[in-house]
Amino acid sequence: MNREQNYKTIFSDIDGTLIEQVRFEELNPSVANVLPGVAEKMNEWYEAGHYIVLTTARPENLRLITKQ
């Protein structure tokens, strides 16, 4: 990695920050209501070469749904 590029690592929670907050029981891996401006900003950061780390407080039993 070229240090002169000044890449950053961006940490973001998922629920209520990137997508609309829903109750865990209502999670559907086929439906994620992305909040306004989020997709554009995430794509901008990704294309700029920044590292994006997603975090969540979802329980372990929702790992598969979260990954989907």
C-alpha positions in Angstrom: 0.0 0.0 0.0 1.3 3.4 -0.9 1.2 5.4 2.4 1.0 8.7 0.4 -2.6 7.7 -0.7 -3.7 8.4 2.9 -6.3 5.6 3.1 -8.5 5.6 6.1 -10.3 2.9 8.0 -14.0 3.8 8.5 -16.0 2.0 11.2 -19.8 2.1 11.0 -22.7 0.4 12.8 -25.3 -1.2 10.5 -28.8 -0.8 12.1 -30.0 2.8 12.3 -26.9 4.1 10.8 -26.7 2.5 7.3 -30.1 0.9 7.1 -33.4 1.6 8.7 -33.6 0.2 12.3 -35.9 -2.8 12.5 -36.6 -5.3 15.3 -34.3 -8.3 15.1 -37.3 -10.6 14.8 -38.3 -8.7 11.6 -34.9 -8.9 9.8 -35.2 -10.1 6.2 -32.0 -10.7 4.3 -33.8 -9.8 1.1 -34.9 -6.4 2.3 -32.6 -3.7 3.6 -34.0 -0.1 3.6 -30.8 1.8 3.1 -30.9 5.3 4.6 -30.7 8.3 2.3 -27.2 9.1 1.0 -25.6 6.0 2.5 -25.1 4.0 -0.7 -23.5 6.9 -2.4 -21.1 7.7 0.5 -20.1 4.1 1.0 -19.4 3.7 -2.7 -17.4 7.0 -2.7 -15.2 5.7 0.2 -14.8 2.3 -1.4 -13.7 3.7 -4.7 -11.3 6.0 -2.9 -9.6 2.9 -1.5 -10.6 3.4 2.1 -11.2 0.3 4.4 -14.8 -0.1 5.6 -15.5 -2.1 8.7 -19.1 -2.8 9.6 -20.1 -3.4 13.2 -23.2 -4.5 14.9 -24.7 -5.5 18.2 -26.8 -8.2 16.6 -26.7 -11.5 18.4 -24.7 -14.4 17.1 -27.8 -16.3 16.0 -28.3 -13.6 13.3 -24.9 -13.9 11.8 -26.1 -15.6 8.6 -28.8 -13.0 8.0 -26.4 -10.2 8.7 -23.8 -11.5 6.3 -26.5 -11.9 3.6 
